[in-house]
Amino acid sequence: MNEIKTLADQLRSRMAKPDTPEKAKAPPKKKTGKPAITPPIVDVIRSYDIKEHDSMVHVRFDRQTAQMLHHFKMATGVEVTRLISYSVAQLLEQHPEIKTIIKEHLEYFGL
């Protein structure tokens, strides 16, 4: 029973010991807010002009994609509307067969 010390006795015994310097710890790494180098695609999307875009389309995304779009906006400051407009324009430019399908359908519908 004598070996059991109270908390106050333990603190007093620690304070009585000489201070020994602790091992130097590496300072914790700080997270940087934004990467120093912005990929060129972000600048291209930022410069994409949407001033004349006045039509609105309601789209649905799965949760993971919607969250990714939200995080992209937070990371770059590029609004989702600009990103989606740029993406669809690039899709239609890279795949002209989509426009061909639409034109064929409109011609058939017009008969």
N, C-alpha and C positions, 0 to 999 in steps of 0.2 A: 504494500500500500504506500509505503514511503516513496517509492519510485514514481508514483503518479504525481505529476506536477499540474498545477493549475495553468491556465492560459497566461495569466499575468507572470508567473514564474518562468514560463518558457520564453516570453518576450524579454524579460529582464536578462536572462542568460544569453540570448542572442545579442542584445545591446551591449553586453559586457565584452563580447568577443571583439578583437580588433577588426577593423574594416579591411577586407581584402578586395582588391579591384576585380570586378567581374570580367569575364572574357568579353572582349570587344565583339559586339554583334554587328553584322552588316546592317546598314539602315534598310528598312523595308522599301521595296520597290514601289514607286508611285505610278499609278496608272495615268497615262496621258489622255487628255480629253479627246483629241482628234489626231489622226495620223499626220505626220509632217508632210508627206507627199500624197497629193490627191490623184487618183487614177485619172487618165485623160477622159474616160467615158463619162465621169461625173461632170467634168467641165462641158462636154458636148451636150449632155442632158440639161444642164443649167442654161445653156445658151439656146436651147430649142424654144422657138417662139410659139406661144399659144394665145397671143392676144386676140387673134381673129377666130378662135375656137369658141363657138357659142352654142353648139349642140351638146346635149347631155345624154349620157348613156349610163344606165344602172348596170353594174357588173357585180358578180359574186366571186369570191375567192375562198379557198379553204383557209382554215384558221392559221396554218403555218405560213402560207403565202401572205395573208393579210398582216400577220405580225412582222414578217420580214419587210414588207413595204413600210410599215410604221417605223421599224428600226432604221430603215434606210433614210427615211425623212429626218429622224432624230440625229443620225450620224452625219448627214450631208447638208441638211437644210433644203433639200429639193422636195417640193411638194409632190404628192402621189399623182395628182392629175397630170403634171408635166411628165413624170416618168412613164405613166401608162400611155399618154398621147405619143410620146417618142417611140415607145416599144411597139405600138400598133403600126405606126408609120413605117418603122423599120421592117416589121413583119411583112407588110404589104409590098414594100419595095424589094425585099429579098425573094419573095415568092409571088411573081406576077401571075401565076396560074390561079391564084385566089380571085384576082380581078377578072380573069377570063371566065371563070365559073359564074361569077355574078353577072357579067355581060351576057353570057349565053342564056342564063335564066331570064333576064329581063327581055331579051329578044323573043324567047319562047312565050313568055307571059304576054307580050305585046300582040301576038297573033290573034 
